[in-house]
Structures are given as C-alpha cells and as structure tokens.
Amino acid sequence: MRRRTVPASQTGEEWSPVPVPGADQAAMARVAAGQVRDALHRLPYEQRQVLALAYYGGHTQREVAALIGVPLGTVKSRMFAGVQRLRSLLEPENLMTELRTAQEVAK
C-alpha cells in the first residue's frame, strides 16, 4: 500500500524539530554541576548543610530550622552567606584561577 503524503506547507503548519540537547550541552552541564559541587564543598559545614537541605532536600527554611534545631533567622543568615560565597567562588575569573592552579599542581 502506498501512503499519501502531504507536504507541511500545504497543511498550514510549519514543522520544526524539537530541540534536543546535544552531547556538548550535556558535557557542559556535567562540568557546571561539578563546579557547583566543588564550590559547595568549600563552604563552611553550617552553610553547606542548610543549602543542601533547602535546595537538594526540597525543604523550606522553616523546615530546615526545625530539622537542625536552630532559629529561623539563623537558617536565613546561613543561606544568604552561603549563596553569596557560592557566587564569588563561581565567578568566571575565580574558576579560571583555580583551573590554572590545578594545572600547575598536576605538573
């Protein structure tokens, strides 16, 4: 049996492929995730703990406070300080400096 085909232009709809992330985009996402993970490990334990519970655990700040037994204001302060520190650690110029340092150590 033959199928009857109708060109897309005659149907009145424009066809465009659904964008699919390529291997390069997946690799870049893994690199970025690794950089965030490394930066998280450089934070003080208290800041890392509240950020992990909130972002990875999906808990609210109030729930985090109850889980670790500290006041809500302390959780908010630790989260704010942690996010600020992560931003500074993840700035492009700081990442390049760390990369150069790691390469020199590897030599």
Residue frames as qw, qx, qy, qz and C-alpha x, y, z in Angstrom:
[[0.000, 0.888, 0.460, 0.000, 0.00, 0.00, 0.00],
 [0.391, 0.367, -0.018, 0.844, 1.12, 3.49, -0.75],
 [0.228, -0.660, -0.468, 0.542, 0.78, 6.23, 1.76],
 [0.240, 0.810, 0.279, 0.457, -0.39, 9.56, 0.66],
 [0.496, -0.341, -0.236, 0.763, 1.88, 12.33, 1.90],
 [0.094, 0.933, 0.279, 0.208, 1.05, 15.96, 2.17],
 [0.485, 0.329, -0.244, 0.772, 3.87, 18.50, 2.29],
 [0.317, -0.470, -0.534, 0.627, 3.96, 20.51, 5.54],
 [0.016, -0.132, 0.096, 0.986, 3.45, 23.77, 3.66],
 [0.343, -0.269, -0.616, -0.657, 0.05, 22.60, 2.40],
 [0.445, -0.481, -0.740, 0.151, -1.25, 21.72, 5.85],
 [0.159, -0.866, -0.109, -0.462, -0.83, 25.27, 7.04],
 [0.705, -0.695, 0.101, 0.097, 1.53, 24.23, 9.81],
 [0.345, 0.757, -0.533, 0.155, 5.22, 24.87, 9.91],
 [0.950, -0.241, -0.162, 0.113, 7.29, 21.95, 11.10],
 [0.152, 0.767, -0.529, 0.329, 10.34, 22.47, 13.18],
 [0.717, -0.022, -0.666, 0.205, 12.27, 19.81, 15.04],
 [0.616, -0.778, -0.081, -0.096, 12.10, 19.74, 18.82],
 [0.219, 0.752, -0.548, 0.294, 15.45, 20.91, 20.15],
 [0.940, -0.288, -0.166, 0.077, 17.30, 18.06, 21.81],
 [0.298, -0.862, 0.400, 0.089, 20.36, 18.74, 23.91],
 [0.761, 0.504, -0.403, 0.070, 23.47, 17.52, 22.18],
 [0.861, -0.163, -0.300, 0.377, 26.46, 15.78, 23.66],
 [0.370, 0.349, -0.211, 0.835, 28.29, 19.09, 24.01],
 [0.392, -0.573, 0.004, -0.719, 25.46, 20.62, 26.04],
 [0.885, -0.396, -0.229, -0.088, 25.27, 17.54, 28.26],
 [0.746, 0.066, -0.290, 0.596, 29.03, 17.70, 28.84],
 [0.083, 0.471, -0.148, 0.865, 28.85, 21.39, 29.73],
 [0.647, -0.559, -0.117, -0.505, 26.01, 20.68, 32.17],
 [0.903, -0.253, -0.274, 0.213, 28.14, 18.00, 33.86],
 [0.513, 0.256, -0.241, 0.783, 31.09, 20.40, 34.10],
 [0.226, -0.551, 0.043, -0.802, 28.89, 23.11, 35.62],
 [0.815, -0.478, -0.202, -0.257, 27.38, 20.62, 38.09],
 [0.831, -0.058, -0.298, 0.466, 30.88, 19.56, 39.10],
 [0.256, 0.399, -0.189, 0.860, 31.94, 23.16, 39.64],
 [0.511, -0.571, -0.040, -0.642, 28.90, 23.82, 41.85],
 [0.909, -0.322, -0.263, 0.023, 29.57, 20.62, 43.80],
 [0.671, 0.123, -0.287, 0.672, 33.21, 21.61, 44.33],
 [0.026, -0.494, 0.114, -0.862, 32.22, 25.13, 45.40],
 [0.713, -0.535, -0.179, -0.416, 29.66, 23.70, 47.85],
 [0.885, -0.212, -0.298, 0.289, 32.38, 21.60, 49.48],
 [0.443, 0.275, -0.231, 0.822, 34.43, 24.74, 50.06],
 [0.362, -0.650, -0.077, -0.664, 31.67, 26.33, 52.15],
 [0.177, -0.302, 0.740, -0.574, 31.62, 26.04, 55.93],
 [0.076, -0.175, -0.982, 0.014, 29.65, 22.99, 57.10],
 [0.171, 0.490, 0.599, -0.610, 26.74, 25.03, 58.52],
 [0.350, 0.517, -0.182, -0.759, 26.18, 26.92, 55.25],
 [0.256, 0.196, -0.860, -0.396, 26.54, 23.77, 53.15],
 [0.046, 0.232, 0.935, -0.263, 24.09, 21.93, 55.40],
 [0.316, 0.549, 0.427, -0.645, 21.26, 24.48, 55.12],
 [0.358, 0.496, -0.416, -0.673, 21.75, 24.92, 51.36],
 [0.160, 0.104, -0.956, -0.221, 21.72, 21.17, 50.78],
 [0.142, 0.363, 0.844, -0.369, 18.56, 20.68, 52.85],
 [0.332, 0.606, 0.205, -0.693, 16.79, 23.55, 51.12],
 [0.406, 0.558, -0.431, -0.581, 17.84, 23.04, 47.51],
 [0.314, 0.220, -0.902, -0.200, 18.55, 19.33, 47.26],
 [0.010, 0.191, 0.915, -0.355, 16.20, 18.20, 50.02],
 [0.165, -0.480, -0.580, -0.638, 13.36, 20.50, 48.95],
 [0.363, -0.581, -0.618, 0.386, 12.73, 21.78, 52.47],
 [0.011, -0.909, -0.156, -0.385, 11.52, 25.25, 53.35],
 [0.212, 0.533, -0.481, 0.663, 13.65, 27.47, 55.57],
 [0.612, -0.446, 0.264, -0.597, 11.24, 26.84, 58.43],
 [0.990, -0.046, -0.096, -0.096, 11.55, 23.07, 57.95],
 [0.654, 0.420, -0.424, 0.466, 15.35, 23.32, 57.82],
 [0.155, -0.573, 0.426, -0.683, 15.32, 25.26, 61.09],
 [0.831, -0.309, 0.183, -0.425, 13.21, 22.55, 62.73],
 [0.950, 0.189, -0.237, 0.076, 15.36, 19.74, 61.31],
 [0.617, 0.333, -0.414, 0.580, 18.67, 21.09, 62.56],
 [0.539, -0.645, -0.469, 0.271, 17.34, 22.76, 65.71],
 [0.329, -0.136, -0.051, 0.933, 18.33, 26.37, 65.10],
 [0.227, 0.646, 0.354, -0.637, 16.25, 29.55, 64.90],
 [0.596, 0.674, 0.419, 0.121, 14.73, 30.50, 61.53],
 [0.096, 0.977, -0.157, -0.106, 16.81, 33.68, 61.42],
 [0.461, -0.557, 0.640, 0.261, 20.00, 31.62, 61.71],
 [0.664, 0.275, 0.655, 0.234, 18.95, 29.48, 58.75],
 [0.396, 0.891, 0.217, 0.036, 18.21, 32.59, 56.71],
 [0.145, -0.899, 0.372, 0.180, 21.59, 34.12, 57.60],
 [0.573, -0.305, 0.711, 0.271, 23.47, 30.93, 56.76],
 [0.631, 0.511, 0.556, 0.179, 21.66, 30.58, 53.44],
 [0.244, 0.969, 0.020, -0.045, 22.32, 34.18, 52.47],
 [0.273, -0.773, 0.534, 0.206, 26.00, 33.95, 53.38],
 [0.661, -0.054, 0.716, 0.216, 26.33, 30.60, 51.60],
 [0.581, 0.694, 0.407, 0.122, 24.76, 31.85, 48.38],
 [0.087, 0.973, -0.192, -0.095, 26.97, 34.95, 48.42],
 [0.442, -0.568, 0.658, 0.221, 30.06, 32.79, 48.91],
 [0.694, 0.252, 0.648, 0.184, 28.98, 30.44, 46.10],
 [0.435, 0.886, 0.160, -0.004, 28.56, 33.38, 43.76],
 [0.064, -0.888, 0.434, 0.139, 32.06, 34.59, 44.47],
 [0.572, -0.308, 0.739, 0.178, 33.50, 31.08, 44.09],
 [0.626, 0.398, 0.651, 0.162, 31.69, 30.52, 40.79],
 [0.242, 0.882, -0.083, -0.396, 32.64, 33.83, 39.14],
 [0.853, 0.509, -0.043, 0.109, 34.40, 33.11, 35.82],
 [0.274, 0.775, -0.475, 0.314, 37.69, 34.75, 36.81],
 [0.533, -0.514, 0.596, -0.311, 37.83, 32.73, 40.05],
 [0.947, 0.123, 0.281, -0.096, 37.18, 29.50, 38.16],
 [0.691, 0.659, -0.224, 0.196, 39.97, 30.25, 35.69],
 [0.083, -0.741, 0.573, -0.340, 42.40, 30.98, 38.53],
 [0.754, -0.282, 0.538, -0.250, 41.53, 27.66, 40.18],
 [0.919, 0.386, 0.081, -0.004, 41.93, 25.82, 36.87],
 [0.442, 0.749, -0.412, 0.273, 45.41, 27.30, 36.35],
 [0.361, -0.607, 0.613, -0.354, 46.38, 26.42, 39.93],
 [0.899, -0.040, 0.395, -0.186, 45.16, 22.84, 39.48],
 [0.816, 0.558, -0.110, 0.105, 47.13, 22.51, 36.24],
 [0.167, 0.761, -0.536, 0.326, 50.31, 23.78, 37.92],
 [0.608, -0.431, 0.584, -0.322, 49.89, 21.33, 40.80],
 [0.947, 0.200, 0.221, -0.121, 49.38, 18.46, 38.34],
 [0.576, 0.727, -0.360, 0.100, 52.74, 19.19, 36.61]]
